[in-house]
Amino acid sequence: MSSELSDANGHLLSSTYPWLTGSGAYQVVNTARWTLNGVNPVFVKAIIGANGSSRFIRLDDMTTQCYW
């Protein structure tokens, strides 16, 4: 699984590739701090793949914390 953060023009701002266990349970995915430098809006995308076979992931309860 990977998650990517991009701007409105599709330019990649950040990505992470966490290892998920596939247990079916909810799992927290943390990322490094995003330096957006005023970019607004931003888009978050979850990507999953496993050697060409179908897999499913449900992304919900995303929370962001903004501070400076």
N, C-alpha and C positions, 0 to 999 in steps of 0.2 A: 504494500500500500504506500502511496505517497500523497502528500498534500502540497499544493502549490498556491502561492499568493501572486496575483498579477494585477497590473493596472488596467484601465479601461481600454487601452490599445493592445492588450495581450502581452505586454512585456513582463517577463518573469521577475518578481521582486525577491522571492524567497521560496525555498522548497525544503522538505524534510522527508525522510524515508524510514519511518518507524517500523519495528518488527512487531507484528500482532500475532497472538497465539492461535487465533482461529477457534477459540473455545466457544464462541457464541455469546459470551458474556460481554457486558459493556467494558470498554478499555479506554483509559485516558491517554490522549496523545498530546504531549507538550512540544512546543517549538522554541527555537531560539528567538530572541527579541527581534522584532521587525523594525527596521529603521525606514519609515515611510517618507520622511522629509516633505510632508505636505501633500503627498499623493492622495487623491480622493476623487472617485470612489476606488475601492480595491475589491477584488473578487477572490474567493477561496474555493478551491476545487479538490475533491478527493478522487484519487485514481487507484484502481485495483486491477491486477492482472496476475495470472499464474500460468505461464507457459502455454498460452492459447486456450486454456479451459475456462469455462464460465465460473465466476465467483460473484458473490453478492456482499455488499456492505451497506449498512444504514448509517448515515452520518446525521446525528441530531445533537441537540443541546450544545451547540458551539458557543463558547463564551470568549470574548476578548476583553483584555484589560488595557486601557490606555493610560499612560502616565508620561511625564516629562520632567 
